[in-house]
Amino acid sequence: MARLNLMLLLAAVICALATVNANHHGRKLFIALEKEQQRMRALDVEWGQLQLEQSTWAAHARIEKIARDRLQMKTPLPAQIISLEAQP
């Protein structure tokens, strides 16, 4: 009888340790998940900022101003424009 009690006690201790280990592992995974979700939110914010910056840099008015100021480009006269039609 004492041997059975000892075996049952040993089984209960092993189950308790396994439960503690599983809970600890679950908490570590949850913390890692929270960190990755926070990183994802930060990357989403950065992505939005980059899209806004790209639209600012690629604005037609800005490109035209740079072409006129830095490259000394001018709009061609109507007589200088040649139209070509694509053949099907």
Helices and strands as residue ranges (DSSP letters): H 2-57, H 60-69, G 78-80
